[in-house]
């Protein structure tokens, strides 16, 4: 069972393609019969101008994670740059998607474990649970490349984590190596 306790971590500069790669890997796993649960984030654009970010689950639920503060009805408690983070809306969509079914061979996709998401104490607690020493979860997650929160650094430096740095040069080819490693962990 010890070999199942592997965390597959993608990191890289903002905009390099971590989410696209995570979605590609998730889709490939699903097509091979692997049960994949979880979430990813997506930019929201209007006329090519970024307005914010949404959280989407693999089951199809969608909610707002952050919006340009000028587009919000009122002030928000948490901000990252010009974006107001909508913690409750994020939690309502994200947290139910991380409840793992009782079956083995499930992969949990978490894109992204980052600053905006960590304004949610409930999400941070769920991340601690998923990445705990007694966890049997196989996880595919994205994290920022820059050092940040202590929990994110503990994930990056965990002996069970396999970390890939996504670059513009490897983003279209690295998925095969990652899927091969995941195949060993998930036994498919």
N, C-alpha and C positions, 0 to 999 in steps of 0.2 A: 504493500500500500504506500510505502514511502515515496516511490517514484511518481505517484499521482499528485503529490504535494508540490506542484511547480507553478510558479508565477511567470508568465510571459509578458515582459514589460517593453513597450515601445516608447522611446523618447526622441526628441529632436526639436529643432527650432520651430517657432510658431509658423503655421502655413506650409510646412514641408510635406504634409500628406499623411500624418499619423492616423487621422480619422478615416481617411480613404483606405489606407492599408488595413486598419482594424476591421472595417466593414468587408473588405475583400476576403480577409482570412475567415471572418465569421461566416460569410456566405459559402466559402469553400468547405468549412467544417460541416455546416448544415447539409450541404449537398452530399456529404459522405455519411450522413446519418447521425452526426453528433448533435445532441441537444444543446443549443446555445441560448442563454438568457442574458438579459442585461440592457445596457443603454449606450447611446452615443450622443455627442453634441453636434450641432450644425449651425453654421452662420445663417443669419437671416438678413437678406439683402433686398433693397427696394431701389430700382433704377441704378443698380451697381454700387449703391452706397450701403455699407454694413449698418444695420439698425440694432443688431444684438445677436443673441444666441438662443437656440431652443434645445431642449433635451427630448430625445426620441427613444422609445423602447423598441426592442426587437419584435414586440407584440403589436406595435403600431400606435401606441399612445404618444401624444406630443404635448409639450407644455413649454412655457417661457422660462428660460434660465436668467437672461439678462436683456435689458433694452437700454438704448441711448436714453439718458435721463430726460432729454427734451421731449421724448415721446410718451413719458409716463404721466399719469394724472396727478401724482404728488410725490413728495420726497420718499426715499427708501433708506433703510437703515444701513445697508451695505453697498459699497461702491468699489468698482475697479476701473480706474480711469474715468471715461465719460459714461460708463455703463452702471446702471442700478441693477443689483442682483435681487431677483425675486425668489427668495428662499422657499417660501411656502409652496409656490407653484412648482418649483423644482422638486421639492420633497414629495408632493402629491403624485408626480409621474415617476420619479427615479426610484424611490424606495420600494414600491411594490415589485418593480422589475428585478430586484436583486434577491428576492425570496427564492431560494433554491429548492427545486423538487427533490424528493428523497432518492432519486436514482443516481447511480454512479455514472461516470462518463459525461457529466454535464460540464460545459465550459461557461464561465461567467465573463461577459464582456463589460468592461467599465472604461468608457471614453468620455470624459477625462477625469482623472483625479487631480484637481488643480485648485487654484486660489478661489475662484468663484464658487465652486462646489463645496469647498470647505467652510464657507460661511454657515453651512447647515451642520449643526452639531449632530443631528440624527444621521446624516450621511456619513460624517466622520466616524461615528460609532460603528456604523455598518461596515465601513472600510476596515476598521480595526478588527472586527469580528472575522471578516473574510480573509484577512492577511495574518490572523493569529497563528501561533505555533502549532496549535492542535487542529488547524484547518486541513481538510482533505480536498479543498477546491482547486480546480485547474482554472486559472484566471488569465485572461488577455486584457491588459490595461494599458492606457497611455498616461504618461506623466510629463511634466515640464522638464526641459533639459537643464534649466538653471536650478541651483540649490534653492530650496524653499522651506516648506513646513517640515518639522521633524518626522512626522508620520510618513510623508512622501519619501524622505531620505531613508527611513527604515525599510521601506518597500524596495527602493533602488538598491540598497546595500544588503538585502536579505540573502542569505546563502541559498535559498530556494528560488531566487529570482534569476531569470535569464533575461538580460537587458540587451536590446538592440537599439542602436542609434540610427534613426531614419534620416537619410539625406536625400537631396535631389538626385544624386548619382545612383543610390541603391533602392529607392522607394518602389520602383517597378519590377525589381527582381528579388528582393529580400523575402517575399512572402513564401516562396518555395521552401527555403531553409526553415522558416518559422513553422510552417505546416508540418514539415518532416519531424521536427522536434516535438510538436504537439501530438503527432500521431503516436509517438512512443509513450507519451504521458497518458493519453486517452485510450490507447490500445484499440485503434480502429483500422 
